[in-house]
Amino acid sequence: MKNTAHAFNEENIKYLRGILGDEKVDTFILVLDPTSDRVISSEDDQKAFETVEKCLKQMEKFGDNRWWTSEDKKVLGYYQLMNPILLVPFDKFHEALEFLLGRPVWTHEMGLNYEGLKAEAERAFNGTQDSDEQKAESIKKSFEQLADLGKPVIGVVVE
């Protein structure tokens, strides 16, 4: 069964080719093409189709604001954190988020303290950077969250 055709932004399709690869994007395009006999025939095709579709639909919500192509780390870190679909490579997002917040961010924080990170990012993006004391408290809280899960945490102080 064919999906209904929808015109997606060509620049966004080109961008996704760069991060997801041609094969996934081609699968998506061929499944939607009414002149193609390509259908979703495997779990991999289904996953590729859904991934590309989710990304393109998320990108459409921003209209002309193509923040995922920005070289401004503050813009990239802020918008990616506020959006549920990862539109940039994770390492680029992680670096941008640390730049925005002005402190290290551990990956476990993204799951255990997502709302806290969003609030901190909102302040930083709007020009109110947390103080050094607030940053230190955020880092401490991050490790306490791991300890609360029963994960061993060893603190090292470097002077």
N, C-alpha and C positions, 0 to 999 in steps of 0.2 A: 504494500500500500504506500502510495506517494504522499509526502507532506505537501501542504499548500506552499506555493512559492512566496517568498517575501524578499523584498529588495533591501539588502544590507549595505552599509557604507563600505565602498571599495577600499578606502584607506584602512578601515578597521580589519577587513579581511586580510589585507597585505600585512598588517601588523601581526595578526594572529599566525600567519604563515611563519613569521620570524620566531615566534616563541613556542608555538605548538607543532610546527612542521607542516610541510605541504600535504603529506598523506592524510592527516586528520581533516584539514580544511577541504581538500579535494573530495573526501568522502561526504562531508556535509553538503558541498555544492552539488555534487552529482546526485545525491539522494533528492535534493530539492528541484533539480532540473527536470522539467516535464518531458524533455526530449531524450533523456537518459533512461536506460532500463535498470540503472543501479538502484538497488534496494538495500535496506539494512539486513544483512544476512548473518551477522555474527555478534557476539557480545562486544568484541573490540569495535566493530562498526557503530554499535549502539552507543558505547561510551564516547567515541570520537564525535559522533553527531551531537550528543547531549552537551559535551564540553564546549564545542564551538558555538552551539546555539546559546548556551548560558552566557558565554563571554560576549557574544555579539549583542544580545538583548541588554546585558548590563551596560555595555558601551553606549548603546542608543539612548539610555536614560540621561546621559550627560550632554547630548547635543553637540555643540561646538567645543565644549570643554574636554579636550582629549588629554587629560592629566596624565595618563599612563605613558605618554610620550615625552613628558616634561623632563628636563635636565635639572630642574629645581628640586633638590632632595626634600625640602620642606613640603612642597606641593605633593610630591610622590608619596612620601611617608604618611601624610595626613589623609589624602583621599583613599589610598589603598587600605589603611586601617579602618576607615569608616565604611568600607564596602565589603560585602560577603564573598565576592568572586575575585580570586587572585588574578589580576590582569597584567602583572609584571613578574619577572622571575623572582623567586622568594629571596635570594641573596641580595638583589637590588632593593627590594622592599625593606628587608631587615636593616640594611645599611642606611637607607633613607629614614627609617623610623628612629634609629639611634641618633642620627644627625638632628632630626626634628626635636627629639626630647633632650638631647645634650647629655646622654648617659647610656651605658650599656643596657641592652634589653635582651633577656634570655628567652629562648623560644617557649619555655614552659609558661612564661608570663602571658603569652598570647592566648593561652587556653585558660589559665587559672585567674588571670587578672585583666581580662579583655576590657571590661567596663572601666576599670581604673586607668588602663592605658589610653582608652578613648578620651576620658576626661583630661588626662595629662596632655594628650596631643591637641585637644581643643584649645586648651590654655596656651600652649606653645605656638600653635598656628595663628592664634589671634594676638600674639605679641607679649604674652605673659609667661615667660620662661620660669619654671620652678626654681627655687633657690637651691643652693648646694645641699642645704640641710634636707629639703624636701626630696631631692634626688637620692640622697643617701638613705632616707627613710623608705623610698620606693624600692631600692635595691635590697634593703634589709627585709622588707615585707615579702619580696620575691623569694628569698631563701627560706623565710619562715613558712611560706606556702608549701615548699618542697618538704620541709621537716614535718609539717602537719600531715603530709601524705605518707610519712614513714620513710622518706628517702633520706639516706645519710648525707649530711651537709657538713663540710669542713671549711671553716672560715680561715682566710689568710689575710693578714693585714700587712700591707707594704707601705713603708714610710719613705 
